[in-house]
Amino acid sequence: MNVIPSNEGPPRGASAPPTDREPAPSAEALDAEALYLELLRGVKSLMRPDTRLVGVTSGGAWLVERLQKDLGLSGSPGIISSAMHRDDFARRGLAATAQTSLPFDVNGADVLLLDDVLYTGRTIRAVLNELFDFGRPGCVRLAVLVDRGGRELPVAADFAAARLALPASQSLALARDEQGAFSFQVEQA
């Protein structure tokens, strides 16, 4: 596994694989709170006066709730589920907590999607389908906490707090404790 801080390596959104310039820590050693602060900085740079934040359930929803507060934005952020548009719906089924809530008119909106981990691109494809069920946004951009490569679809983040290479046999997910602090969980797939 390799980790590239967001200020090194390929430009944000580029899909070039990470390099082996320096020894990488284990995935378990990733500091999710430090990466959140980097994501906050990146989101600030992407914000426009009319930008609406929308988090992908569940990790992206946790991020967007905290970002909305830390950025001092009024109102509620949007939450979007990929459940109804997934290409593996028959295998995964519908999660009881996977509900889309977009408290704004999507038509013409500047939407900044947020997710915890970008991997194959299939979740983002499903989320875009869900978003367009609600209207036609003027612009959609993507910011993620971790881009782990491994794309199967042509999807790229406008901002990634970190880039990480993991074997396909491992999954990386954001976790949140009762106080709202973030950490990562790495599991064998």
trRosetta pair geometry for C-beta under 8 A, 3 or more apart (Angstrom, degrees):
i j d omega theta_ij theta_ji phi_ij phi_ji
1 24 5.5 -131 106 109 71 138
1 26 6.9 85 55 -138 135 42
1 27 5.7 -88 -177 -49 172 91
1 164 6.3 0 -174 -176 102 89
1 165 5.5 -179 -143 83 50 67
1 166 5.2 11 -108 -94 109 59
1 167 7.6 -85 -67 -14 85 71
2 18 4.1 -176 100 112 124 134
2 19 7.0 -164 173 77 156 26
2 20 6.0 -106 -98 -94 136 60
2 24 4.5 -162 -126 -49 40 150
2 163 7.9 -7 107 113 89 87
2 164 6.9 174 83 -149 49 43
2 165 4.5 26 37 29 88 112
3 18 7.3 -47 -109 -148 4 159
3 24 4.6 137 12 -144 81 107
3 25 6.4 -12 9 38 140 80
3 30 7.0 171 -102 -96 144 100
3 162 5.8 -19 -161 -176 96 119
3 163 7.1 144 -157 80 45 54
3 164 5.2 -5 -101 -101 72 80
4 8 5.3 -128 -174 86 92 99
4 9 4.0 28 177 -26 148 147
4 18 4.7 -165 -21 -129 118 106
4 19 7.2 76 -82 33 126 73
4 162 7.0 151 72 -165 51 66
4 163 4.3 -8 52 60 102 107
4 164 7.8 -154 21 -65 67 41
5 8 5.2 69 62 17 83 103
5 9 7.9 155 61 5 50 108
5 38 7.8 -136 -162 -124 86 157
5 162 6.4 -44 -118 -112 38 80
6 12 6.8 25 -166 -88 96 102
6 38 5.7 153 12 171 135 130
6 42 6.8 -85 171 -69 163 132
6 159 7.3 26 -152 -171 137 77
6 160 6.0 -176 -108 92 101 64
6 161 5.4 -77 -47 -158 132 27
6 162 6.2 -84 -47 -75 82 39
6 163 7.5 127 -90 -15 55 84
9 16 7.4 -167 172 86 95 112
9 18 6.3 -40 -126 -125 148 68
9 19 6.6 -174 -113 12 98 99
9 163 6.1 -105 87 40 160 144
10 14 3.6 -117 153 83 122 136
10 15 7.7 -78 117 40 161 17
10 16 4.0 150 -67 46 148 116
10 163 7.7 76 43 -57 96 169
11 14 4.8 97 59 -23 71 119
12 42 7.7 161 -122 -142 152 126
12 157 6.9 -79 178 105 85 85
12 158 6.3 35 136 161 115 37
12 159 5.2 -8 -168 -107 141 46
12 160 6.2 176 -141 21 85 77
13 156 4.3 76 -170 145 73 116
13 157 5.6 -135 -96 83 61 47
13 158 5.3 10 -73 -108 119 31
13 159 7.5 -14 -48 -48 86 31
13 160 7.8 168 -55 -10 41 99
14 156 7.0 33 -73 -151 8 136
15 149 7.4 116 -168 -127 74 73
15 151 5.8 -44 -147 5 131 146
15 156 5.6 -102 -55 -97 96 108
17 149 5.6 51 -117 -125 75 148
17 165 6.5 50 -168 -88 96 128
18 149 6.9 -111 -6 -42 89 135
18 163 5.2 167 -75 122 109 113
18 164 7.2 6 -31 -122 152 11
18 165 4.9 -133 38 -27 120 112
24 164 8.0 133 -168 -135 140 75
25 29 3.8 -102 161 83 124 133
25 30 6.8 160 91 -63 119 55
26 29 4.8 96 57 1 75 103
26 186 7.9 -117 157 17 92 164
27 30 5.8 -23 -167 -11 46 114
27 164 6.9 90 -108 -176 92 139
27 166 6.2 35 -74 -97 139 119
27 170 7.0 165 4 152 162 146
27 172 5.9 -120 -167 -101 135 114
27 184 6.4 -113 160 122 85 140
27 186 4.3 104 101 -78 129 145
28 184 7.1 -155 -121 85 35 103
28 186 5.6 -97 -64 18 75 126
30 35 6.8 6 171 -28 102 136
30 146 7.5 9 -169 -86 158 138
30 162 7.2 -175 -143 81 120 168
30 164 7.4 -26 -85 -93 141 145
30 184 5.1 27 71 11 117 147
31 34 3.9 41 107 17 120 115
31 35 6.4 154 92 -14 65 85
32 35 5.6 -56 -145 42 33 111
32 36 6.3 44 152 -28 65 101
32 145 7.3 15 -146 180 81 140
32 174 6.4 129 -141 -132 137 87
32 175 7.9 -154 -28 49 172 68
32 182 3.8 -123 131 123 124 101
32 183 5.0 -170 18 -109 137 21
32 184 5.2 164 -61 -35 116 81
33 36 5.5 -45 -150 27 33 116
33 37 7.0 35 151 -18 61 99
33 181 6.3 -26 -77 -160 117 89
33 182 5.7 159 -70 56 61 91
33 183 8.0 -10 -30 -74 85 58
34 37 5.8 -50 -157 31 36 112
34 38 6.8 35 146 -15 64 103
35 38 5.4 -51 -151 37 40 114
35 39 6.3 45 148 -22 68 102
35 145 5.4 78 137 -170 122 92
35 146 6.9 -4 -174 -60 154 87
35 161 4.3 110 -171 128 85 138
35 162 5.4 -61 -121 -11 120 118
35 182 8.0 -98 63 105 97 138
36 39 5.4 -51 -148 36 34 114
36 40 6.4 42 150 -24 65 101
36 63 7.2 -155 -126 -126 96 91
36 66 7.2 -20 -167 107 131 145
36 145 6.9 -17 -83 -121 59 113
36 161 7.4 -15 -69 -113 18 170
36 182 5.6 131 -48 32 133 146
37 40 5.5 -45 -148 30 34 117
37 41 6.7 37 151 -18 61 101
38 41 5.6 -50 -153 34 35 113
38 42 6.4 33 150 -16 65 107
38 161 4.0 119 95 -147 113 99
38 162 7.3 85 81 -42 152 81
39 42 5.6 -57 -147 40 33 112
39 43 6.1 34 155 -21 68 105
39 63 6.9 -58 132 -158 154 125
39 67 7.5 -85 124 -86 106 120
39 114 7.9 88 179 -145 127 114
39 143 6.5 123 -157 154 91 115
39 144 7.8 -97 -117 118 117 22
39 145 5.4 -41 -68 -102 142 67
39 159 7.4 127 -136 127 63 117
39 161 4.3 -55 -60 -60 80 128
40 43 5.9 -52 -143 35 28 109
40 44 6.5 34 154 -23 61 103
40 67 6.4 -170 -106 -116 77 86
40 70 5.8 -58 -128 117 129 143
40 71 7.6 -166 -152 -63 90 88
41 44 5.8 -53 -155 30 29 114
41 45 6.9 25 151 -16 62 105
42 45 5.7 -57 -155 34 35 110
42 46 6.6 24 152 -13 67 109
42 143 5.9 159 117 -145 117 126
42 159 3.9 149 170 -180 130 143
42 160 8.0 -153 -149 39 172 13
42 161 6.4 -137 2 -79 140 72
43 46 5.6 -62 -148 41 36 108
43 47 6.4 53 151 -44 68 97
43 53 7.7 29 -164 -105 131 119
43 67 5.8 -22 96 -151 172 134
43 71 7.1 -89 114 -72 121 134
43 112 6.9 113 -144 152 91 149
43 114 7.4 0 -98 -92 128 122
43 143 5.5 148 -86 117 83 174
43 159 7.0 -160 -65 75 51 155
44 47 5.8 -41 -150 8 32 119
44 71 7.0 -177 -88 -114 81 105
45 159 7.4 136 67 -89 110 144
46 51 7.2 121 125 -124 80 161
46 112 5.9 121 123 -119 126 135
46 141 6.1 -157 -170 110 131 151
46 143 6.3 -152 17 -60 161 129
46 158 6.2 100 -112 117 135 131
46 159 6.0 -114 -43 -17 133 136
47 51 4.9 -134 -145 37 62 148
47 71 7.2 159 -81 -153 154 141
47 112 7.3 -58 -92 -30 60 158
48 51 4.7 119 46 -39 73 100
48 110 5.5 -36 56 128 127 165
50 109 7.5 -144 147 -148 104 61
50 110 5.2 102 98 25 91 120
51 110 4.8 -71 -99 107 57 113
51 111 7.6 134 -158 -108 68 12
51 112 5.3 25 -175 -14 116 117
52 77 7.6 144 177 -143 73 63
52 78 6.1 54 151 -9 110 119
52 104 5.3 -130 -118 51 152 158
52 109 5.3 -23 17 -179 131 124
52 110 6.6 137 13 78 76 61
52 111 5.6 -31 69 -106 95 61
52 112 7.1 175 80 23 42 76
53 64 4.9 167 146 -149 114 104
53 67 6.0 -166 -150 97 160 123
53 68 5.8 -152 61 -75 143 89
53 71 8.0 142 -37 36 146 150
53 73 7.1 138 6 56 123 169
53 77 4.4 -45 90 -134 102 113
53 78 6.7 -179 100 30 49 80
53 112 5.4 -32 -105 71 59 101
53 114 6.3 6 -167 -10 94 123
54 64 6.6 -43 154 -120 9 159
54 77 6.6 178 -92 170 33 90
54 78 3.6 -24 -108 80 86 115
54 79 7.1 -171 -160 -74 69 14
54 80 5.3 34 169 -12 114 116
54 102 6.8 -4 -113 -110 121 93
54 111 5.5 -7 7 -164 127 103
54 112 7.0 156 24 76 75 47
54 113 5.4 -35 78 -103 97 59
54 114 7.0 166 83 17 44 79
54 131 7.4 94 131 -103 166 116
55 60 3.8 175 -171 135 77 79
55 61 4.0 147 111 -90 125 35
55 62 7.2 -178 176 29 152 35
55 63 5.7 165 -122 63 124 83
55 64 3.0 -137 -45 1 117 130
55 65 7.0 -56 1 -22 158 69
55 77 6.1 54 -6 130 101 132
55 78 7.1 167 20 91 60 61
55 79 5.6 -21 66 -113 88 65
55 80 7.2 171 83 25 37 75
55 113 7.7 128 -104 -163 23 56
55 114 4.8 -34 -104 70 71 102
55 115 7.4 141 -159 -80 63 47
56 59 7.3 2 86 65 86 74
56 60 3.5 62 45 38 70 149
56 61 6.9 -107 86 -37 25 74
56 80 5.8 -39 -103 74 56 89
56 81 7.7 116 -158 -105 62 26
56 82 6.5 21 -157 -30 108 106
56 113 6.5 43 -40 -175 100 101
56 114 6.9 -153 7 87 79 49
56 115 4.3 1 36 -95 129 95
56 116 7.9 -120 71 4 102 72
56 123 6.5 87 -179 151 148 118
56 124 7.6 -75 -80 -91 153 62
56 127 5.5 -60 -107 -94 112 147
57 60 6.9 -55 -28 55 14 92
57 61 4.9 19 -101 -25 55 129
57 79 6.1 62 -63 177 90 100
57 80 7.0 -140 -11 87 84 37
57 81 4.9 -4 20 -98 130 75
57 82 7.5 -147 50 9 89 76
57 83 7.9 -18 64 -28 132 102
57 95 7.5 -166 127 78 135 139
57 97 6.8 177 -168 118 136 91
57 98 5.2 172 88 -121 156 69
57 99 7.7 105 -64 40 151 45
58 61 5.5 -58 -154 35 39 116
58 62 6.6 41 151 -22 70 101
58 97 6.8 34 -91 109 116 130
59 62 5.7 -52 -154 31 34 111
59 63 6.5 33 151 -17 66 105
59 115 6.6 62 87 -172 102 59
59 116 3.0 -41 137 -20 138 136
59 117 6.9 30 82 3 162 81
59 145 7.5 -95 155 15 120 134
59 173 6.5 -150 -61 -168 136 73
59 174 3.8 112 -135 46 119 121
60 63 5.4 -52 -148 37 37 114
60 64 6.1 33 156 -19 69 106
60 113 7.3 -12 -169 172 146 76
60 114 4.7 156 -159 106 94 71
60 115 3.9 -43 -74 -105 125 46
60 116 5.8 -125 -55 -21 62 70
61 64 5.9 -54 -141 37 29 107
61 65 6.5 35 157 -23 62 104
61 79 4.7 38 -118 -130 110 107
62 65 6.0 -54 -151 30 29 112
62 66 6.7 18 156 -9 63 108
62 116 7.6 26 52 -66 107 117
62 174 6.7 -158 60 120 136 131
62 176 5.0 -155 -148 -46 150 148
62 182 7.4 137 130 -93 131 104
63 66 6.1 -68 -155 42 30 104
63 67 5.9 27 154 -19 70 112
63 114 5.0 -136 97 145 124 129
63 115 7.7 144 33 -144 143 6
63 116 6.4 173 -30 -76 129 74
63 145 6.5 -144 -94 -50 145 114
63 174 7.5 -6 -48 145 103 174
64 67 5.4 -51 -136 40 34 113
64 68 6.1 44 159 -28 65 102
64 77 4.3 -169 151 138 110 158
64 78 7.4 -64 160 64 156 54
64 79 7.1 -180 70 -88 139 69
64 114 4.8 157 -67 54 95 135
65 68 6.0 -51 -151 28 25 113
65 69 6.9 18 152 -11 58 107
65 77 6.3 -137 -82 35 44 129
66 69 5.8 -60 -155 40 34 109
66 70 5.9 24 154 -13 71 113
66 180 6.8 143 -89 177 118 118
67 70 5.7 -60 -135 45 31 105
67 71 5.7 22 166 -12 68 114
67 77 7.3 74 72 -78 95 153
67 114 6.8 -177 11 -83 153 170
68 71 6.3 -61 -140 43 19 103
68 73 4.9 -87 -156 59 68 114
68 75 7.9 -101 -164 86 125 65
68 76 7.2 24 -175 -155 164 34
68 77 4.3 -130 -62 -41 137 113
69 72 7.7 27 174 -71 32 34
69 73 7.9 -72 -55 40 17 77
73 77 7.5 75 89 -71 136 87
75 103 6.4 -171 176 105 112 131
75 104 7.8 65 157 -61 153 107
76 101 7.7 -37 125 129 131 120
76 103 5.0 70 68 21 105 154
78 101 6.5 -168 -151 98 58 62
78 102 4.4 19 -133 -117 119 66
78 103 6.5 -156 -86 22 71 71
78 104 6.8 -83 -63 25 114 101
78 111 7.6 -38 43 -137 149 104
79 99 7.2 44 104 90 120 70
79 100 6.6 -168 101 -141 70 39
79 101 4.8 29 47 46 96 92
79 102 7.8 -138 46 -65 46 54
80 100 5.0 23 -130 -125 54 96
80 102 6.9 34 -77 -65 93 100
80 113 7.4 -55 41 -125 137 99
80 127 5.3 90 122 -150 127 98
80 130 5.6 144 -173 103 107 132
80 131 6.2 -8 -133 -71 152 85
81 84 7.0 77 105 1 105 87
81 95 7.6 -151 -148 57 126 106
81 98 3.9 110 -140 177 137 87
81 99 6.1 102 -27 28 137 6
81 100 4.9 -113 19 -56 89 79
81 127 7.8 -166 108 -107 17 79
81 130 6.5 -171 74 -138 57 166
82 85 6.1 -88 -169 60 61 90
82 86 5.5 79 139 -65 94 93
82 98 7.7 -78 46 -159 52 127
82 123 4.8 -95 -64 -156 172 72
82 124 8.0 -51 -97 -56 133 16
82 126 3.7 78 -161 102 98 124
82 127 4.9 -54 -85 -59 93 75
82 130 6.5 -130 -107 -14 41 137
83 86 6.3 -38 -146 -9 25 114
83 89 7.2 94 176 -118 57 96
83 92 7.8 -134 -134 109 76 120
83 94 5.1 84 171 -131 131 71
83 95 5.8 -133 -93 25 135 85
83 98 4.1 95 -30 134 139 151
83 126 7.9 126 3 157 14 136
84 89 7.4 33 -150 -110 23 136
84 94 7.4 31 -74 -109 65 109
84 126 7.9 153 69 -177 52 105
84 130 6.4 113 57 -96 104 104
85 89 7.8 177 91 -60 7 124
85 125 7.7 -142 131 118 116 72
85 126 3.9 158 95 -155 98 79
85 127 7.5 -167 63 -45 131 22
85 129 3.9 164 -150 80 156 132
85 130 5.3 -137 -1 -48 133 84
86 89 4.6 140 72 -61 92 76
86 92 6.3 -24 104 44 156 136
86 122 7.1 63 -144 149 77 106
86 123 7.5 -9 -105 -106 97 58
86 126 4.8 2 -79 -107 54 154
87 122 6.2 -92 26 -159 111 120
87 125 7.9 6 -21 92 111 129
87 126 7.3 -133 -14 -72 71 109
88 91 4.7 -44 177 43 91 115
88 92 5.3 74 116 -12 95 108
88 122 7.7 48 -2 151 105 147
89 92 6.3 -70 -131 52 26 93
89 93 7.2 89 179 -84 59 15
89 94 7.5 18 -158 -61 94 73
90 93 8.0 16 -175 -65 17 55
92 95 8.0 -36 152 -41 102 88
94 98 6.4 -134 -173 57 71 127
95 98 3.9 94 67 -18 99 112
100 130 5.9 -166 -84 170 149 126
100 134 7.6 -144 145 -51 138 132
102 106 6.0 13 150 -62 151 103
102 131 7.8 117 -80 -128 149 69
102 134 5.5 59 46 -172 153 168
104 109 6.1 106 122 -105 120 145
105 108 7.4 12 117 47 105 91
105 109 6.5 168 97 -50 62 113
105 135 6.6 61 176 -30 67 173
106 109 5.3 -89 -153 17 34 127
106 111 7.3 6 -143 -60 80 132
106 131 6.5 170 -148 -178 139 77
106 134 4.3 103 -6 113 152 103
106 135 3.3 154 80 52 103 116
106 136 7.2 121 123 35 96 21
106 137 5.5 -71 176 -68 82 81
107 135 4.0 -100 -54 -177 70 132
107 136 5.7 37 -122 51 68 69
107 137 7.4 -131 -119 -84 15 35
108 135 8.0 -56 7 149 58 127
108 136 7.4 43 -42 92 49 78
108 137 7.0 -68 54 -152 7 37
108 138 4.5 32 -162 -46 46 108
109 135 7.6 80 9 94 107 130
109 137 4.8 -59 64 -130 80 87
109 138 6.1 178 59 15 21 90
109 139 8.0 -114 111 45 47 65
110 137 7.4 128 -91 -178 16 104
110 138 5.8 -40 -68 70 62 109
110 139 4.8 5 -124 57 72 108
111 131 6.8 140 136 -154 173 140
111 137 4.8 -49 -2 -143 120 154
111 139 6.9 -178 31 92 65 58
111 140 4.8 -10 71 -110 108 73
111 141 7.3 174 94 27 58 62
112 141 5.2 -18 -114 68 69 97
112 142 7.7 163 -165 -88 58 19
112 143 6.2 11 177 3 103 111
113 124 7.2 116 124 -133 155 94
113 127 6.5 107 -140 131 142 142
113 131 7.9 -82 -79 -65 120 147
113 140 6.3 30 -17 -174 110 95
113 141 7.0 -167 25 90 77 42
113 142 4.8 -21 69 -106 106 70
113 143 7.3 168 86 27 54 63
114 142 7.8 158 -84 -157 30 55
114 143 5.4 -19 -105 72 75 91
114 144 7.2 155 -158 -90 53 42
115 118 6.2 104 86 -66 125 77
115 123 7.0 130 -137 109 153 130
115 124 7.0 -104 -15 -78 155 93
115 127 8.0 -139 -68 -27 126 164
115 142 7.2 -14 14 -163 105 100
115 144 5.1 -21 71 -109 82 92
115 145 7.6 -114 107 9 49 83
116 144 6.9 34 123 -160 10 83
116 145 4.9 -18 -152 28 51 126
116 146 6.9 5 156 29 62 91
116 173 6.9 60 107 -157 145 50
116 174 3.8 -121 -143 -10 147 127
117 144 6.7 88 -124 -175 12 121
117 145 6.8 -44 -65 64 53 96
117 146 5.0 -14 -110 71 74 100
117 147 7.9 153 -160 -94 54 24
117 148 5.9 10 -168 -8 102 117
117 172 5.3 156 -110 92 152 98
117 173 6.7 -94 1 -100 138 41
117 174 7.0 -175 -25 -24 95 90
118 121 7.1 33 -173 -80 91 59
118 124 7.0 16 -128 -37 96 130
118 142 7.4 89 -88 152 137 131
118 144 4.4 -85 -22 -82 108 172
118 146 7.2 -164 26 99 71 52
118 147 4.7 -15 61 -114 113 70
118 148 6.9 176 78 22 57 71
118 155 7.1 -145 -164 117 117 113
118 157 5.5 -147 -20 -45 163 119
118 160 7.0 -92 28 -103 128 117
119 123 7.8 65 43 10 90 114
119 148 5.3 -9 -100 61 77 112
119 149 7.8 3 -140 75 53 33
119 150 5.3 -19 -172 77 75 120
119 151 7.7 172 146 -83 36 47
120 123 7.6 105 61 0 88 79
120 150 6.0 -55 -79 122 60 95
120 151 6.2 115 -156 -140 34 35
120 152 4.1 -2 -165 15 97 108
120 153 6.6 66 148 10 74 89
121 124 5.4 -58 -160 43 56 112
121 125 6.1 64 142 -27 79 101
121 151 5.1 47 -24 -145 121 86
121 152 5.9 -153 41 55 102 67
121 153 3.5 -141 101 58 131 97
121 154 7.1 125 -169 47 167 16
121 155 3.3 156 -136 25 113 127
122 125 5.5 -49 -147 33 35 115
122 126 6.5 34 155 -17 65 104
122 152 6.5 3 -44 65 98 120
122 153 6.2 131 -69 -4 56 130
123 126 5.7 -57 -152 38 33 111
123 127 6.2 34 150 -21 67 107
124 127 5.4 -51 -143 37 34 114
124 128 6.4 39 155 -22 65 101
124 142 6.5 4 -134 -111 135 148
124 153 7.7 -160 65 81 101 130
124 155 4.8 129 74 -155 141 152
125 128 5.9 -53 -151 32 29 111
125 129 6.8 31 150 -18 62 103
125 153 5.5 -33 -49 130 130 173
125 155 6.8 -113 -50 -62 82 134
126 129 5.7 -52 -155 33 35 113
126 130 6.5 34 148 -18 66 104
127 130 5.5 -53 -149 37 35 113
127 131 6.2 40 151 -23 67 104
128 131 5.5 -49 -144 34 33 115
128 132 6.4 28 158 -14 65 106
128 140 6.8 123 -117 127 96 166
129 132 6.1 -61 -149 40 28 106
129 133 6.9 41 148 -31 61 99
130 133 5.6 -46 -159 18 36 118
130 134 7.5 24 149 -11 61 102
131 134 6.1 -67 -169 35 38 106
131 137 6.5 -26 157 -16 120 124
131 140 6.8 97 124 -105 163 142
132 135 7.3 -111 -147 76 38 27
132 136 6.7 33 -136 -95 81 57
132 137 7.8 -95 -87 5 66 87
137 140 5.2 89 87 -56 143 93
141 158 4.4 -13 -172 -7 106 151
142 155 7.5 26 19 178 170 96
142 156 7.6 156 61 104 127 41
142 157 4.7 -105 109 -123 103 63
142 158 5.6 137 58 6 58 86
142 159 7.8 -166 106 36 54 64
143 157 6.3 93 -119 -170 25 107
143 158 6.1 -52 -71 66 70 90
143 159 4.2 -2 -121 63 91 104
143 160 7.5 -175 -159 -73 55 38
144 147 5.6 108 80 -63 134 77
144 157 4.7 -90 11 -107 107 150
144 159 7.4 173 29 93 56 61
144 160 5.1 -7 68 -111 93 78
144 161 7.3 -123 105 10 54 81
145 160 7.7 15 102 -157 13 65
145 161 5.2 -24 -154 31 45 125
145 162 7.2 -3 153 30 59 90
145 174 6.5 78 49 -74 159 130
146 160 6.8 55 -151 -169 17 101
146 161 6.8 -49 -66 63 50 91
146 162 5.1 -20 -111 71 76 94
146 163 7.5 141 -162 -104 64 21
146 164 5.3 -10 -168 12 114 123
146 172 6.5 -66 93 120 151 142
146 184 7.9 48 -21 -105 152 133
147 157 5.5 -133 -78 17 124 134
147 160 3.9 -43 -13 -126 114 154
147 162 7.4 -168 29 96 69 46
147 163 4.9 -25 71 -110 98 73
147 164 7.2 151 78 25 45 70
148 163 7.6 158 -91 -165 26 53
148 164 4.8 -32 -107 78 74 90
148 165 6.8 132 -168 -104 67 25
148 166 5.4 -23 -163 17 124 103
148 172 6.1 154 -69 32 148 135
149 163 7.1 66 -42 -171 92 95
149 164 7.6 -139 4 82 92 46
149 165 5.5 2 25 -103 138 75
150 166 7.9 -44 -31 60 136 78
150 168 6.6 144 -129 -93 135 85
151 154 7.2 75 159 -98 134 27
151 155 6.3 -170 -138 49 117 78
151 156 7.9 -22 -92 -75 153 66
157 160 4.7 100 84 -56 144 92
160 163 5.8 73 115 -67 139 76
164 172 7.1 50 97 -33 145 172
166 170 4.6 -102 169 75 119 118
166 171 8.0 137 121 -95 150 12
166 172 6.0 172 -24 -32 162 117
166 186 7.6 -156 -131 -138 141 113
167 170 5.3 84 64 7 80 99
168 189 7.1 -72 146 41 60 145
169 188 5.9 -14 154 -153 91 79
169 189 5.4 -153 -167 40 38 95
170 186 5.7 -4 -174 -172 117 96
170 187 6.9 151 -155 79 66 37
170 188 6.1 -49 -99 -105 63 44
170 189 6.3 -153 -91 -14 6 92
171 186 7.2 164 80 -152 48 49
171 187 5.1 -14 56 61 97 89
171 188 7.8 53 13 142 82 4
171 189 5.0 106 -32 -74 99 95
172 184 6.0 -18 -165 -169 91 117
172 185 7.5 153 -155 79 44 50
172 186 5.6 -13 -100 -101 70 76
173 184 7.0 141 75 -158 38 66
173 185 5.0 -20 65 60 91 98
173 187 7.4 1 11 8 110 108
174 182 5.9 -33 -164 -154 103 107
174 183 7.7 136 -160 76 57 35
174 184 6.3 -47 -103 -103 46 62
174 185 7.8 81 171 16 2 83
175 182 7.1 134 75 -158 51 55
175 183 5.0 -27 66 70 102 84
175 184 6.8 145 13 -123 91 11
175 185 5.0 79 -35 -26 122 107
176 180 6.1 -15 -173 -144 109 37
176 181 7.0 154 -152 74 61 34
176 182 5.8 -29 -96 -96 73 61
176 183 7.8 165 -84 24 28 71
177 180 7.1 -52 70 15 67 16
177 181 5.1 -2 37 54 110 87
177 183 7.1 49 -31 3 99 112
